[in-house]
Amino acid sequence: MESFDTLGLSPRLLKAVGRLGYVTPTPVQAQAIPLVLDGRDVIAAAKTGTGKTAAFSLPALDRIPPRKGSHGPLVLAVTPTRELAQQIGEVCEAIAEETHHRVLTVVGGVSIGPQEKALARGIDVLVATPGRLLDLMNQKAVSLASVEILVLDEADRMLDMGFWPSVKRIVAQTPASRQTLLFSATIDGSIERTVGATLKDPAQVEIAHRGETADTVDQYLVRVPQNVKPDLLKAVLAARGAERVIVFARTRSRADSTCRRLKRAGFAAEAIHSDRSQNQRRRALDNFAAGRTDILVATDVLARGIDVEGVSYVVNYDLPMQPEDYIHRIGRTGRAGSRGFSVSFVTPETEPMLRDIEKLTKRTLVEMELPGFDMEAAIRAAEARTQQHAAQRDPEIQQAKREVAKRAKAKAKARERAQGERGAAAGRTSGRTKLQGAAGSAEQQRQKGRGAGKPGRQNGAGSPGRTPASAQKKPQKPASRGAAGKSDMRPGRSHRAAVASQRNRPQSRGRR
């Protein structure tokens, strides 16, 4: 049995191997490390989970010693996804604890400012995604003129995702004398034709052949109608356990909707896909690795970026569009020699995809038995839900519901108006009653005041011989008459007539 001591690594790198927890090298490590230490260009194909990252990071950091001062990267690793970049960066940082290299990981989804500052101080190892590296190059924040070792990780995935034009621009900025290492899960003719021009007399390390899957993963399927998938997923989780499970969906929206259903059912689940920010994706992976989240719902973009130990099993909620992605999905379990299994939900529409997968893997998937799951009852329940949803979308039913709601709203408003009018009428009646009561009380007070009289003159008291003012009668003035005997009410006429009458009276008595 080979050991790391026989691969040609320096003592400080052997200490780093112990820090990483490795005991014996995997086949890809045992074959690739001596070739990299010799300075050869390498094309390596190995199954997912076989230690490809250490196969290039250990010899690369052993060959290139750290340097002081401000300079560009000496080792550049380019990988398609943020998660893969973070994983490579973590391995390099663990090695750098012994070698004292300065390691920097640059990815999108986070602020570019701190990355520019770190590059200005100088770095030895740069791990990057193509998009963010091009941004930094366009802003003149990084120079690749000092690169001595270039690593293209998951090259087949970068080709599938359309990154090759960006990768070509990056490669063109590196020195022609560099050493190039190409690592991937599979190597086929298209990769050799496309990427082969960037390598010089490469050594071939092929541990995994195209379509080969890990022997530690048992592969099952369940044939199911599309609308029964949510119930089937809950049944699988109940029967096989709901801890450390990865569920793969075809699209971001399906990943989100599946995650919401699992949460409503009481499961601890999180979704992870390209629409999530880097911090959200990192937090979801950390929660899953720490056991705070039991189920991770992901898309194919991250099928290679989830490197978590102890994944119990993988559920292919939707079959992948590309059969190669199936291999990377199920490679998340059964890693490092441990056992795992996968279960794929196959609908009538995806039967052709199943045939492509079985043709690629040269294996026939076995039907999984779920004794506690009644497929017929689940189909009936799903059809009832479908009819209910269809009724909700029926325009005539929706119009009838709107009319009923409109009538109910009108009745409620009428009741509110009637209650308001009754309240206003009661308020007016109460107001009149209070005014009448107040007026009566005031009149009673006035009557009491008139009956009591002025102080000192009550009951005939006061000056003798005087009549109370209330009992005195005012003298009546005779009304003057005009020539025709009619009362003359003009001002002053009545007074003058009365004076003249008084003057004439004594004269009349004397004549008599």
C-alpha positions as CSV (number, residue, x, y, z in Angstrom):
1,M,0.0,0.0,0.0
2,E,1.4,3.4,-1.0
3,S,1.8,6.2,1.4
4,F,2.4,10.0,1.0
5,D,6.0,9.5,2.2
6,T,6.8,7.7,-1.1
7,L,5.3,10.4,-3.4
8,G,8.2,12.8,-3.1
9,L,6.6,15.5,-1.0
10,S,8.8,17.6,1.3
11,P,8.6,17.3,5.1
12,R,6.6,20.5,5.5
13,L,4.0,19.2,3.0
14,L,3.8,15.9,4.8
15,K,2.9,17.9,7.9
16,A,0.2,19.6,5.9
17,V,-1.1,16.1,4.8
18,G,-1.5,15.2,8.5
19,R,-3.3,18.5,9.1
20,L,-5.7,17.6,6.3
21,G,-6.4,14.3,7.9
22,Y,-5.2,12.1,5.0
23,V,-3.7,8.7,5.8
24,T,-3.2,7.0,2.5
25,P,-3.3,8.6,-0.9
26,T,-6.2,7.9,-3.3
27,P,-5.4,6.6,-6.7
28,V,-5.6,10.0,-8.4
29,Q,-3.3,11.5,-5.7
30,A,-0.8,8.6,-6.0
31,Q,-0.5,9.0,-9.8
32,A,-0.8,12.8,-10.2
33,I,1.4,14.2,-7.3
34,P,4.7,12.8,-8.7
35,L,3.9,14.1,-12.2
36,V,3.2,17.6,-10.9
37,L,6.3,17.6,-8.8
38,D,8.3,16.7,-11.9
39,G,6.9,19.8,-13.7
40,R,4.8,17.9,-16.2
41,D,1.5,19.2,-17.6
42,V,-1.3,16.8,-16.5
43,I,-4.8,15.8,-17.6
44,A,-6.4,13.9,-14.8
45,A,-9.9,12.3,-14.8
46,A,-11.2,10.9,-11.5
47,K,-14.6,10.3,-9.9
48,T,-16.1,12.9,-7.7
49,G,-15.0,12.6,-4.1
50,T,-11.6,11.0,-4.8
51,G,-9.4,13.9,-3.6
52,K,-8.6,15.7,-6.8
53,T,-8.1,19.0,-5.0
54,A,-5.3,17.7,-2.9
55,A,-3.8,15.9,-5.9
56,F,-2.9,19.3,-7.5
57,S,-2.7,21.6,-4.4
58,L,-0.2,19.6,-2.4
59,P,2.5,19.3,-5.2
60,A,1.8,22.9,-6.5
61,L,2.5,24.5,-3.2
62,D,5.5,22.2,-2.7
63,R,7.0,23.2,-6.0
64,I,6.5,27.0,-5.7
65,P,7.8,28.5,-2.5
66,P,6.2,31.7,-1.1
67,R,7.7,35.1,-1.9
68,K,7.7,38.4,-0.1
69,G,6.5,41.7,-1.3
70,S,3.7,42.8,-3.6
71,H,3.4,40.6,-6.6
72,G,0.7,38.7,-8.6
73,P,-0.2,35.1,-8.0
74,L,2.3,32.3,-8.6
75,V,-0.3,29.6,-8.6
76,L,-3.7,30.3,-10.2
77,A,-6.7,27.8,-9.9
78,V,-9.8,28.5,-12.0
79,T,-13.0,26.7,-11.2
80,P,-16.6,27.2,-12.4
81,T,-18.6,27.7,-9.2
82,R,-18.2,29.7,-6.0
83,E,-18.6,26.6,-3.8
84,L,-15.8,24.8,-5.6
85,A,-13.6,27.9,-5.3
86,Q,-14.3,28.1,-1.6
87,Q,-13.4,24.4,-1.1
88,I,-10.1,24.7,-3.0
89,G,-9.3,27.8,-1.1
90,E,-9.9,26.0,2.2
91,V,-7.6,23.2,1.3
92,C,-4.9,25.6,0.2
93,E,-5.2,27.6,3.4
94,A,-4.8,24.5,5.4
95,I,-1.6,23.6,3.5
96,A,-0.4,27.2,3.9
97,E,-0.5,26.9,7.6
98,E,2.7,24.9,7.1
99,T,4.1,26.5,4.0
100,H,3.2,30.1,4.8
101,H,1.9,30.9,1.3
102,R,-0.6,33.8,1.1
103,V,-3.9,32.4,-0.3
104,L,-6.8,34.5,-1.7
105,T,-10.2,33.3,-3.0
106,V,-12.1,35.7,-5.3
107,V,-15.7,34.9,-6.3
108,G,-18.7,36.9,-7.4
109,G,-21.6,37.8,-5.1
110,V,-19.4,39.7,-2.6
111,S,-17.8,43.1,-2.5
112,I,-14.9,43.4,-4.9
113,G,-13.1,46.1,-2.8
114,P,-11.5,43.8,-0.1
115,Q,-10.3,41.5,-2.9
116,E,-8.6,44.4,-4.7
117,K,-6.9,45.5,-1.5
118,A,-5.6,41.9,-0.8
119,L,-4.3,41.7,-4.4
120,A,-2.5,45.0,-4.0
121,R,-0.6,43.6,-0.9
122,G,0.6,40.6,-2.9
123,I,-0.5,37.0,-3.0
124,D,1.1,33.6,-3.8
125,V,-2.0,31.4,-4.5
126,L,-5.2,32.8,-6.2
127,V,-8.4,30.7,-6.5
128,A,-11.0,32.3,-8.7
129,T,-14.2,31.9,-10.7
130,P,-13.9,33.1,-14.3
131,G,-16.3,36.0,-14.0
132,R,-14.8,37.7,-11.0
133,L,-11.3,37.1,-12.2
134,L,-12.1,38.9,-15.5
135,D,-13.6,41.8,-13.6
136,L,-10.4,42.2,-11.6
137,M,-8.3,42.0,-14.8
138,N,-10.5,44.6,-16.5
139,Q,-9.9,46.9,-13.5
140,K,-6.2,46.3,-13.6
141,A,-6.4,45.0,-10.1
142,V,-4.5,41.8,-10.9
143,S,-1.7,40.7,-13.2
144,L,-1.2,37.1,-14.3
145,A,2.3,37.7,-15.6
146,S,3.9,35.8,-12.6
147,V,1.8,32.7,-12.8
148,E,3.9,29.6,-12.8
149,I,1.2,26.9,-12.3
150,L,-2.2,27.2,-13.8
151,V,-5.0,24.8,-12.6
152,L,-8.2,24.3,-14.5
153,D,-10.5,22.4,-12.2
154,E,-13.8,20.8,-13.4
155,A,-12.9,21.6,-17.0
156,D,-15.8,19.7,-18.5
157,R,-18.2,21.7,-16.3
158,M,-16.7,25.0,-17.5
159,L,-17.2,23.9,-21.1
160,D,-20.8,22.9,-20.4
161,M,-21.5,26.2,-18.6
162,G,-20.1,28.3,-21.5
163,F,-17.1,29.6,-19.6
164,W,-14.5,28.5,-22.2
165,P,-14.3,31.9,-24.0
166,S,-13.6,33.6,-20.6
167,V,-11.1,30.9,-19.7
168,K,-9.3,31.5,-23.0
169,R,-8.9,35.2,-22.2
170,I,-7.5,34.2,-18.8
171,V,-5.1,31.7,-20.2
172,A,-3.8,34.2,-22.8
173,Q,-2.7,36.5,-19.9
174,T,-0.4,33.9,-18.3
175,P,3.2,33.2,-19.4
176,A,3.6,30.5,-22.1
177,S,6.2,28.8,-19.9
178,R,3.7,28.0,-17.2
179,Q,2.8,24.5,-16.0
180,T,-0.9,23.6,-16.7
181,L,-2.9,21.1,-14.8
182,L,-6.4,20.0,-16.0
183,F,-8.6,18.1,-13.5
184,S,-12.1,16.9,-14.1
185,A,-14.5,14.1,-13.3
186,T,-14.6,13.0,-16.9
187,I,-12.3,13.5,-19.9
188,D,-13.6,13.0,-23.4
189,G,-12.6,13.9,-26.9
190,S,-14.3,17.3,-26.9
191,I,-12.3,18.4,-23.9
192,E,-9.0,17.3,-25.4
193,R,-9.7,19.1,-28.6
194,T,-10.8,22.3,-26.9
195,V,-8.4,22.5,-24.0
196,G,-5.6,20.4,-25.3
197,A,-4.0,23.3,-27.1
198,T,-3.2,25.0,-23.8
199,L,-1.1,22.0,-22.5
200,K,2.4,20.8,-23.6
201,D,2.9,17.1,-23.9
202,P,0.5,16.4,-21.0
203,A,0.6,13.2,-19.0
204,Q,-2.7,11.4,-18.8
205,V,-4.1,10.2,-15.4
206,E,-7.4,8.5,-15.9
207,I,-8.9,6.9,-12.8
208,A,-12.5,7.3,-13.9
209,H,-13.9,6.5,-17.3
210,R,-16.8,8.4,-18.8
211,G,-20.0,7.3,-17.2
212,E,-18.4,5.4,-14.3
213,T,-20.1,5.9,-11.0
214,A,-18.8,5.2,-7.5
215,D,-19.2,1.6,-6.3
216,T,-20.2,2.8,-2.9
217,V,-23.5,4.3,-4.1
218,D,-26.6,2.1,-4.6
219,Q,-28.9,3.5,-7.3
220,Y,-32.7,3.3,-7.1
221,L,-35.7,4.8,-8.9
222,V,-39.4,5.3,-8.3
223,R,-41.9,5.8,-11.2
224,V,-44.4,8.4,-10.2
225,P,-46.7,11.0,-11.8
226,Q,-45.5,14.5,-11.7
227,N,-48.2,15.8,-9.3
228,V,-47.4,13.0,-6.7
229,K,-43.7,13.9,-6.3
230,P,-44.3,16.1,-3.2
231,D,-46.1,13.2,-1.4
232,L,-43.5,10.7,-2.5
233,L,-40.6,12.8,-1.3
234,K,-42.2,13.1,2.2
235,A,-42.7,9.3,2.1
236,V,-39.0,8.6,1.2
237,L,-37.8,11.0,4.0
238,A,-40.1,9.3,6.5
239,A,-39.0,5.8,5.5
240,R,-35.2,6.3,4.9
241,G,-34.5,9.2,7.3
242,A,-34.5,13.0,6.9
243,E,-31.0,13.8,8.1
244,R,-28.1,14.9,5.8
245,V,-30.1,14.5,2.6
246,I,-29.5,16.4,-0.7
247,V,-32.5,16.9,-3.0
248,F,-31.7,18.0,-6.6
249,A,-34.3,19.9,-8.6
250,R,-34.0,21.0,-12.3
251,T,-34.7,24.7,-11.9
252,R,-34.3,27.4,-9.3
253,S,-38.0,28.0,-8.9
254,R,-38.6,24.2,-8.4
255,A,-35.9,24.1,-5.8
256,D,-37.5,27.0,-3.9
257,S,-41.0,25.5,-4.1
258,T,-39.8,22.1,-3.0
259,C,-38.0,23.7,-0.1
260,R,-41.1,25.6,1.0
261,R,-43.2,22.4,0.9
262,L,-40.7,20.6,3.1
263,K,-40.6,23.5,5.6
264,R,-44.4,23.4,5.8
265,A,-44.3,19.7,6.5
266,G,-41.9,20.3,9.4
267,F,-38.5,19.5,7.9
268,A,-35.4,21.6,8.4
269,A,-34.6,22.5,4.8
270,E,-32.7,25.2,2.9
271,A,-32.5,25.9,-0.9
272,I,-29.2,26.7,-2.6
273,H,-28.9,27.8,-6.2
274,S,-27.3,30.5,-8.4
275,D,-29.9,33.2,-7.5
276,R,-28.8,33.2,-3.8
277,S,-26.0,35.5,-2.8
278,Q,-22.6,34.1,-1.9
279,N,-23.3,34.7,1.8
280,Q,-26.6,32.9,1.6
281,R,-25.1,29.9,-0.2
282,R,-22.2,29.7,2.2
283,R,-24.5,29.9,5.2
284,A,-26.7,27.2,3.8
285,L,-23.7,24.9,3.3
286,D,-22.3,25.7,6.7
287,N,-25.7,24.9,8.4
288,F,-26.0,21.6,6.4
289,A,-22.4,20.6,7.3
290,A,-23.0,21.5,11.0
291,G,-26.3,19.6,11.2
292,R,-28.5,22.6,11.8
293,T,-30.2,21.9,8.4
294,D,-31.2,18.4,7.6
295,I,-32.1,18.7,3.9
296,L,-30.4,20.8,1.2
297,V,-32.4,21.4,-2.0
298,A,-30.0,22.3,-4.9
299,T,-29.8,22.7,-8.6
300,D,-27.3,21.2,-11.1
301,V,-25.1,24.3,-11.1
302,L,-24.0,23.2,-7.6
303,A,-24.0,19.5,-8.1
304,R,-20.2,19.6,-8.0
305,G,-19.8,22.3,-5.4
306,I,-21.3,20.5,-2.4
307,D,-18.4,18.7,-0.6
308,V,-19.9,17.6,2.7
309,E,-18.9,14.5,4.5
310,G,-21.5,12.0,5.7
311,V,-24.3,12.7,3.2
312,S,-26.8,9.9,3.8
313,Y,-28.4,9.8,0.4
314,V,-29.3,11.9,-2.7
315,V,-32.8,12.4,-4.1
316,N,-33.2,13.3,-7.8
317,Y,-36.5,15.0,-7.5
318,D,-36.1,15.9,-11.2
319,L,-33.9,14.0,-13.6
320,P,-31.1,16.1,-15.0
321,M,-31.1,17.3,-18.6
322,Q,-27.6,16.0,-19.1
323,P,-26.8,12.4,-18.1
324,E,-23.3,13.4,-17.0
325,D,-24.9,15.6,-14.3
326,Y,-26.5,12.5,-12.8
327,I,-23.0,11.1,-12.1
328,H,-22.0,14.3,-10.3
329,R,-25.3,14.4,-8.3
330,I,-25.0,10.9,-6.9
331,G,-21.3,11.5,-6.2
332,R,-22.3,13.7,-3.3
333,T,-22.9,10.6,-1.2
334,G,-20.8,7.4,-0.8
335,R,-17.6,9.5,-0.5
336,A,-14.3,8.5,1.1
337,G,-15.3,4.8,1.1
338,S,-18.6,5.3,3.0
339,R,-21.8,3.8,1.7
340,G,-24.7,5.8,0.3
341,F,-27.6,5.5,-2.1
342,S,-29.6,7.6,-4.6
343,V,-33.2,7.5,-5.6
344,S,-34.5,9.1,-8.8
345,F,-38.2,10.1,-9.4
346,V,-39.1,9.1,-12.9
347,T,-42.2,10.5,-14.6
348,P,-43.6,9.3,-17.9
349,E,-42.2,12.4,-19.5
350,T,-38.6,11.7,-18.3
351,E,-38.4,8.1,-19.3
352,P,-36.1,9.0,-22.3
353,M,-33.7,10.8,-19.8
354,L,-33.6,7.6,-17.7
355,R,-32.6,5.6,-20.7
356,D,-29.8,8.0,-21.5
357,I,-28.5,7.8,-17.9
358,E,-28.6,4.0,-17.9
359,K,-26.8,3.9,-21.2
360,L,-24.1,6.2,-19.9
361,T,-23.6,4.4,-16.6
362,K,-24.1,1.0,-18.1
363,R,-26.3,0.1,-15.2
364,T,-30.0,-0.5,-14.7
365,L,-31.6,1.4,-11.8
366,V,-33.5,-0.8,-9.4
367,E,-37.1,0.0,-8.2
368,M,-37.2,1.2,-4.6
369,E,-39.9,-0.4,-2.4
370,L,-41.8,1.8,0.0
371,P,-44.2,-0.5,1.9
372,G,-45.8,2.4,3.8
373,F,-46.6,4.4,0.7
374,D,-50.0,3.9,-1.0
375,M,-49.4,5.1,-4.6
376,E,-53.0,4.8,-5.6
377,A,-54.3,6.9,-2.7
378,A,-51.6,9.5,-3.3
379,I,-52.7,9.7,-7.0
380,R,-56.3,10.2,-5.9
381,A,-55.3,12.9,-3.4
382,A,-53.1,14.6,-6.0
383,E,-55.9,14.6,-8.6
384,A,-58.3,16.1,-6.0
385,R,-55.8,18.9,-5.4
386,T,-55.4,19.4,-9.1
387,Q,-59.1,19.7,-9.6
388,Q,-59.3,22.2,-6.7
389,H,-56.5,24.3,-8.2
390,A,-58.2,24.1,-11.6
391,A,-61.5,25.3,-10.0
392,Q,-59.6,28.2,-8.5
393,R,-58.4,29.1,-11.9
394,D,-61.8,28.7,-13.7
395,P,-62.9,32.1,-14.9
396,E,-66.6,31.4,-14.3
397,I,-66.1,30.2,-10.8
398,Q,-63.8,33.1,-10.1
399,Q,-66.5,35.5,-11.4
400,A,-69.2,33.9,-9.3
401,K,-66.9,34.2,-6.2
402,R,-66.3,37.9,-7.0
403,E,-70.0,38.6,-7.3
404,V,-70.8,36.8,-4.0
405,A,-68.0,38.8,-2.3
406,K,-69.3,42.0,-3.9
407,R,-72.8,41.4,-2.5
408,A,-71.5,40.5,0.9
409,K,-69.5,43.7,0.9
410,A,-72.5,45.8,-0.1
411,K,-74.6,44.2,2.7
412,A,-71.9,44.9,5.2
413,K,-71.8,48.5,4.1
414,A,-75.6,48.8,4.4
415,R,-75.5,47.4,7.9
416,E,-72.8,49.9,8.8
417,R,-74.9,52.8,7.4
418,A,-78.0,51.7,9.3
419,Q,-76.1,51.4,12.5
420,G,-74.7,54.8,12.0
421,E,-78.1,56.4,11.3
422,R,-79.6,54.7,14.4
423,G,-76.8,56.0,16.5
424,A,-77.1,59.6,15.1
425,A,-80.9,59.6,15.7
426,A,-80.4,58.4,19.3
427,G,-77.9,61.2,19.8
428,R,-80.3,63.9,18.5
429,T,-83.1,62.6,20.8
430,S,-80.8,62.7,23.7
431,G,-79.7,66.2,22.9
432,R,-83.2,67.6,22.7
433,T,-84.1,65.9,26.0
434,K,-81.2,67.5,27.7
435,L,-82.0,71.0,26.2
436,Q,-85.6,70.8,27.3
437,G,-84.5,69.8,30.8
438,A,-82.1,72.6,31.0
439,A,-84.8,75.1,29.8
440,G,-87.3,73.9,32.4
441,S,-84.7,74.2,35.2
442,A,-83.9,77.8,34.1
443,E,-87.7,78.7,34.1
444,Q,-88.1,77.3,37.5
445,Q,-85.2,79.4,38.8
446,R,-86.8,82.5,37.3
447,Q,-90.2,81.7,38.9
448,K,-88.6,81.3,42.2
449,G,-86.7,84.6,41.8
450,R,-90.0,86.5,41.0
451,G,-91.8,84.9,43.9
452,A,-89.1,85.7,46.4
453,G,-88.9,89.5,45.4
454,K,-86.2,91.8,46.4
455,P,-84.4,91.4,49.8
456,G,-86.1,93.4,52.7
457,R,-89.6,93.6,51.0
458,Q,-90.9,90.1,51.4
459,N,-94.3,89.6,53.1
460,G,-95.0,93.4,53.5
461,A,-91.9,94.0,55.4
462,G,-90.0,97.2,54.9
463,S,-91.3,100.8,55.0
464,P,-94.9,101.1,56.4
465,G,-97.7,102.1,54.1
466,R,-95.9,100.9,50.9
467,T,-97.1,98.3,48.6
468,P,-94.6,95.8,47.3
469,A,-93.3,96.6,43.9
470,S,-94.9,93.5,42.4
471,A,-98.3,94.7,43.6
472,Q,-98.1,98.3,42.4
473,K,-100.0,99.3,39.3
474,K,-98.6,101.6,36.8
475,P,-100.8,104.6,35.8
476,Q,-102.6,104.3,32.5
477,K,-102.0,107.2,30.2
478,P,-105.2,108.3,28.3
479,A,-104.8,107.9,24.6
480,S,-105.1,111.0,22.6
481,R,-107.7,111.2,19.9
482,G,-107.5,112.8,16.6
483,A,-110.2,115.0,14.9
484,A,-112.1,111.9,13.8
485,G,-111.9,110.4,17.3
486,K,-109.3,108.0,16.4
487,S,-106.2,107.5,18.5
488,D,-103.3,109.6,17.4
489,M,-100.2,107.5,18.0
490,R,-97.8,110.0,16.5
491,P,-94.9,110.8,18.9
492,G,-95.8,113.8,21.2
493,R,-99.4,114.2,20.2
494,S,-100.8,112.2,23.1
495,H,-98.7,114.1,25.6
496,R,-99.8,117.5,24.3
497,A,-103.5,116.5,24.3
498,A,-103.3,115.4,27.9
499,V,-101.6,118.7,29.0
500,A,-104.3,120.7,27.2
501,S,-107.1,118.8,28.9
502,Q,-105.7,119.5,32.3
503,R,-105.5,123.2,31.5
504,N,-109.1,123.5,30.5
505,R,-110.7,121.7,33.5
506,P,-110.4,124.6,36.1
507,Q,-111.9,127.2,33.7
508,S,-114.9,125.0,33.1
509,R,-115.6,124.8,36.9
510,G,-115.4,128.6,37.3
511,R,-118.1,129.3,34.7
512,R,-120.4,126.9,36.4
